[in-house]
Amino acid sequence: MRASDADRERAVDVLKAGFAEGRLSRGEYEQRIGRAYQAQTHGQLQAIVSDLPQGPVPQTFPAPSVAPVPVPHTFLPAPPVPGRANGTATAALVCGILSPMTWGVTAIPAVVLGHKARAEIRRSGESGDGFAMAGVVIGWLSIGFGLLFVLLVVAAGAG
């Protein structure tokens, strides 16, 4: 039966493995490669690789006569430590939380620090964006409720 290009490539792969394992000298390897690419039939290809193993060679390993040497443990690297929280973001959150207790005095610093912290976080990659956003939201809510309270007081005094 005529050999295909794929059959020739399989034979060349067997020759490469034989050369890599030291079963063939360089000269014999090169000569057989040339013959493999010129082969026309399966019989010719089989003759070229017949003295070489064509797949995994089963190997038996003698039982160890002494106890195996323990392999030292290899430690995996520690998981990455989460980025340090931005200090300005933490200050924004604290100011936001304190604003209802301070009659809104810390509301404006909460908003300013929150926006500043978000810009720093985008630039540096630190964590704490949630803290910054919470400071901004709580600060604006405190400012809104403070203005509403003032408007209600003014309206009640005018009426």
Backbone torsions as a table, in degrees:
resi	resn	phi	psi	omega
1	MET	NA	142.8	-178.6
2	ARG	-73.1	145.6	-179.0
3	ALA	-90.5	144.5	176.7
4	SER	-96.3	172.2	176.3
5	ASP	-61.6	-37.5	179.2
6	ALA	-64.2	-38.3	177.3
7	ASP	-63.0	-41.6	178.8
8	ARG	-63.4	-42.1	-179.7
9	GLU	-63.9	-38.4	177.0
10	ARG	-63.6	-40.8	178.2
11	ALA	-64.8	-40.6	178.4
12	VAL	-64.1	-38.0	177.4
13	ASP	-62.1	-39.4	177.5
14	VAL	-64.4	-40.8	178.4
15	LEU	-64.6	-41.6	178.2
16	LYS	-60.1	-44.4	179.5
17	ALA	-63.3	-42.0	178.9
18	GLY	-62.5	-39.2	177.7
19	PHE	-68.0	-43.7	-179.1
20	ALA	-63.5	-32.0	-179.5
21	GLU	-85.1	-2.0	178.8
22	GLY	84.0	16.2	-180.0
23	ARG	-83.5	-19.1	-179.2
24	LEU	-127.2	143.1	172.7
25	SER	-78.7	166.5	-178.6
26	ARG	-60.7	-44.5	-179.0
27	GLY	-63.1	-46.0	179.7
28	GLU	-64.6	-39.1	178.3
29	TYR	-59.7	-50.3	-178.3
30	GLU	-63.5	-38.8	179.1
31	GLN	-64.3	-45.1	-179.1
32	ARG	-67.7	-35.7	177.6
33	ILE	-60.4	-46.5	179.0
34	GLY	-59.8	-42.8	179.0
35	ARG	-66.9	-34.5	-179.4
36	ALA	-65.8	-42.3	-179.7
37	TYR	-70.7	-20.7	178.8
38	GLN	-94.2	-10.1	-176.4
39	ALA	-62.9	141.0	-179.7
40	GLN	-106.4	-23.2	-175.5
41	THR	-126.8	164.4	176.8
42	HIS	-64.2	-35.5	179.7
43	GLY	-61.6	-40.3	178.3
44	GLN	-65.7	-42.0	178.9
45	LEU	-65.2	-40.3	-179.6
46	GLN	-64.0	-37.4	179.3
47	ALA	-65.5	-31.6	-178.4
48	ILE	-72.0	-33.7	-174.1
49	VAL	-113.1	8.3	-172.6
50	SER	-63.6	-27.9	-177.8
51	ASP	-93.7	9.5	-179.4
52	LEU	-115.7	146.3	175.1
53	PRO	-66.2	139.0	-177.3
54	GLN	-116.5	61.8	-179.1
55	GLY	147.6	-174.0	-179.4
56	PRO	-63.4	132.2	178.4
57	VAL	-91.8	122.2	179.4
58	PRO	-66.6	134.0	-179.2
59	GLN	-124.1	137.8	176.0
60	THR	-104.3	136.7	180.0
61	PHE	-111.0	131.3	179.7
62	PRO	-66.5	149.1	177.8
63	ALA	-65.6	138.4	-179.8
64	PRO	-66.0	136.7	-179.2
65	SER	-87.2	-16.0	177.7
66	VAL	-123.4	163.1	179.4
67	ALA	-62.9	140.0	179.6
68	PRO	-65.1	147.7	179.1
69	VAL	-77.2	126.0	-179.8
70	PRO	-66.2	140.1	178.1
71	VAL	-86.7	130.3	179.3
72	PRO	-63.0	146.5	179.3
73	HIS	-64.8	138.5	172.8
74	THR	-103.8	124.6	-177.1
75	PHE	-90.1	134.8	176.6
76	LEU	-75.3	150.2	177.7
77	PRO	-64.2	149.0	179.5
78	ALA	-64.5	146.4	177.7
79	PRO	-62.9	152.9	-177.6
80	PRO	-61.6	138.1	178.2
81	VAL	-76.5	131.7	179.5
82	PRO	-57.9	147.3	-178.4
83	GLY	-57.3	149.3	180.0
84	ARG	-65.8	136.0	179.0
85	ALA	-67.9	139.5	179.3
86	ASN	-67.0	128.5	-178.4
87	GLY	-65.6	-35.1	178.8
88	THR	-66.5	-34.8	177.7
89	ALA	-65.3	-41.5	178.0
90	THR	-64.0	-40.8	178.1
91	ALA	-64.2	-37.7	178.1
92	ALA	-63.1	-43.0	179.2
93	LEU	-64.8	-43.5	179.8
94	VAL	-62.6	-44.3	178.6
95	CYS	-63.1	-39.1	178.3
96	GLY	-64.1	-43.2	-179.9
97	ILE	-66.7	-35.4	-178.9
98	LEU	-78.5	-16.7	-173.2
99	SER	-60.7	-39.9	177.0
100	PRO	-65.8	-28.8	-178.1
101	MET	-81.9	-17.2	-178.3
102	THR	-110.3	21.9	-179.7
103	TRP	56.3	35.7	174.1
104	GLY	85.3	2.9	-177.9
105	VAL	-61.9	-35.2	-177.9
106	THR	-95.0	6.8	-178.2
107	ALA	-68.5	-46.4	-178.9
108	ILE	-65.5	-44.5	174.8
109	PRO	-60.0	-34.0	178.4
110	ALA	-62.3	-43.9	-179.6
111	VAL	-66.8	-46.9	-177.8
112	VAL	-63.7	-47.9	-180.0
113	LEU	-64.5	-36.7	179.3
114	GLY	-62.8	-45.9	178.5
115	HIS	-66.3	-39.2	178.4
116	LYS	-64.0	-43.0	-179.6
117	ALA	-64.3	-41.0	179.6
118	ARG	-62.4	-38.0	177.5
119	ALA	-66.4	-42.4	178.6
120	GLU	-63.2	-40.3	-178.4
121	ILE	-66.1	-41.8	177.6
122	ARG	-62.2	-36.9	-177.1
123	ARG	-78.2	-39.2	-172.8
124	SER	-99.9	-19.7	-178.7
125	GLY	81.6	11.5	177.8
126	GLU	-68.7	167.7	174.3
127	SER	-92.8	172.6	177.9
128	GLY	114.3	10.8	-179.3
129	ASP	-63.1	-34.7	177.6
130	GLY	-64.3	-40.5	177.2
131	PHE	-61.4	-45.4	-177.8
132	ALA	-62.9	-45.6	-179.1
133	MET	-64.7	-39.4	177.3
134	ALA	-62.9	-40.6	177.1
135	GLY	-61.9	-41.9	179.1
136	VAL	-63.7	-47.9	-176.9
137	VAL	-64.6	-47.6	-179.6
138	ILE	-64.2	-39.4	178.2
139	GLY	-61.7	-47.0	179.7
140	TRP	-65.5	-38.4	177.0
141	LEU	-62.6	-41.1	178.8
142	SER	-64.4	-41.3	178.2
143	ILE	-63.8	-43.6	179.6
144	GLY	-62.0	-47.3	179.2
145	PHE	-65.8	-35.3	177.2
146	GLY	-63.3	-44.6	178.1
147	LEU	-65.2	-39.5	178.1
148	LEU	-63.2	-40.3	178.2
149	PHE	-62.7	-44.3	179.0
150	VAL	-62.6	-43.7	179.3
151	LEU	-62.4	-39.8	179.1
152	LEU	-66.9	-38.3	178.8
153	VAL	-66.3	-43.9	-179.7
154	VAL	-64.5	-41.8	179.9
155	ALA	-66.4	-38.1	179.6
156	ALA	-69.8	-34.1	179.5
157	GLY	-74.8	-28.7	-179.3
158	ALA	-81.1	-22.0	-172.1
159	GLY	-95.6	NA	NA
